[in-house]
Amino acid sequence: MTNWTAKLHANPEPEVRPMPKARIGLKKGDLCLLPSARLVDDFIRAIPKDKSMSLLELRQHLARQHKAEGTCP
């Protein structure tokens, strides 16, 4: 099993895939972003220190950036 540091530095490319079935608020066939740990880490670090963002907002923003309807949790 890999630890979180190893996953962060593995840096796989994020993928956008169609959903095989309805889940996480998406319908079958909707495009879903499967983000890398590095993508999420970079995004969180770019949020200004005086701002906050919910997980839902984070997921929606990442999905829009990658032309997907949703983001895998």
C-alpha positions in Angstrom: 0.0 0.0 0.0 1.3 3.5 -0.9 1.3 6.3 1.5 -0.2 9.8 0.7 3.2 11.3 0.1 4.0 8.7 -2.5 0.5 9.3 -4.1 1.1 13.1 -4.2 4.5 12.7 -5.9 3.3 9.9 -8.3 1.6 12.7 -10.3 -0.6 10.6 -12.6 -2.5 12.6 -15.2 -6.1 13.4 -14.2 -8.7 11.6 -16.3 -12.1 12.4 -17.5 -14.3 9.4 -18.1 -18.0 8.8 -18.7 -19.8 7.4 -15.7 -20.6 3.7 -16.1 -23.7 4.0 -13.9 -25.5 6.7 -12.0 -23.6 7.6 -8.8 -22.4 10.6 -6.8 -25.2 12.8 -8.3 -24.2 12.0 -11.9 -26.1 10.1 -14.5 -24.8 7.2 -16.5 -22.7 8.7 -19.3 -22.0 12.0 -17.6 -18.3 13.0 -17.7 -16.6 12.6 -14.4 -13.1 14.0 -13.5 -10.8 11.5 -11.7 -8.3 14.0 -10.3 -4.8 13.3 -9.3 -3.6 14.0 -5.7 -1.3 16.6 -7.2 -4.1 18.4 -9.0 -6.2 18.6 -5.8 -3.2 19.7 -3.7 -2.2 22.4 -6.2 -5.8 23.7 -6.4 -6.1 23.9 -2.6 -2.8 25.7 -2.2 -3.9 28.3 -4.8 -6.9 29.3 -2.7 -6.1 32.6 -1.0 -5.4 32.3 2.7 -8.3 34.6 3.5 -10.8 32.6 1.5 -12.6 29.3 2.1 -14.2 26.8 -0.2 -16.4 23.8 0.5 -15.6 20.4 -0.9 -18.6 20.7 -3.1 -17.4 24.0 -4.5 -13.9 22.6 -5.0 -15.3 19.6 -6.9 -17.5 21.8 -9.1 -14.7 24.1 -9.9 -12.3 21.3 -10.9 -15.1 19.7 -13.0 -15.7 22.9 -14.9 -11.9 23.3 -15.5 -11.8 19.9 -17.1 -15.1 20.1 -19.0 -16.7 17.4 -16.9 -20.1 17.3 -15.2 -18.7 16.2 -11.9 -15.6 15.2 -9.9 -15.0 11.9 -8.2 -14.7 12.4 -4.5 
